[in-house]
Amino acid sequence: MELLGLRLDAKVTTMIVVSTLLILIEHYHSFTSLRAADRFLLYFIVPLILIVLFFRESPQAYGFQVGNWRLGLAVTVVAAVLLAALMGWLARTPAFSSYYAGRARSSLLALIGENALDLFSWEFLFRGFLLFGLARRFGDEAILLQAVPFAIAHLGKPELETLSTIFGGAAFGLLAYRTHSFFYPFLIHWFLQTWTIMVAARLI
């Protein structure tokens, strides 16, 4: 694709522009009464439509598969155990407690379900759509590239969490890249956010 005399990869250009717009639209607008539902629409449904109808590709090419489940589950379990202690401690600090305690729901089931919908969509956008799409053009550097918008999307959260997301996002990206699946970063992210909210809200 040529634009203003520049030779651009059509798919990569589309992914970068669309994903950026989706993040900005989600920040400024609400389409439902549930933010997780908004993210499901913007971060999952829109990229999925783009992949299937416009790119004419299988979602599997973007990490929508089980992949290397042995490696994925092993890393998921180890990461959950190790990070649970750290997040349990951070959740009791003033910055994290004030932010996450208000995100508790009326029931544990509602909290688990809402976080699942939210983070499944979140991980598909960054560790699926962007990671595997960018990897075709940039190779291993895609692991870091997808972590940049991921970190920026955390603005407004506790400072320590936001600063750490460039590293956490890269780690999630590496896991997805090695397992060829965004499912395992999703499982870790889902557990950690739910756990953090529960501790911050003194539900456990």
ABEGO torsion letter per residue (X at the ends): XBBGGBBBBAAAAAAAAAAAAAAAAAAABBABABAAAAAAAAAAAAAAAAAAAAAGBBAAAAGBBAEBAAAAAAAAAAAAAAAAAAAAAAAABAAAAAAAAAABBABAAAAAAAAAAAAAAAAAAAABAAAAAAAAAAEAAAAAAAAAAAAAAABGBBAAAAAAAAAAAAAAAAAAAAAGBAAAAAAAAAAAAAAAAAAAAGAX
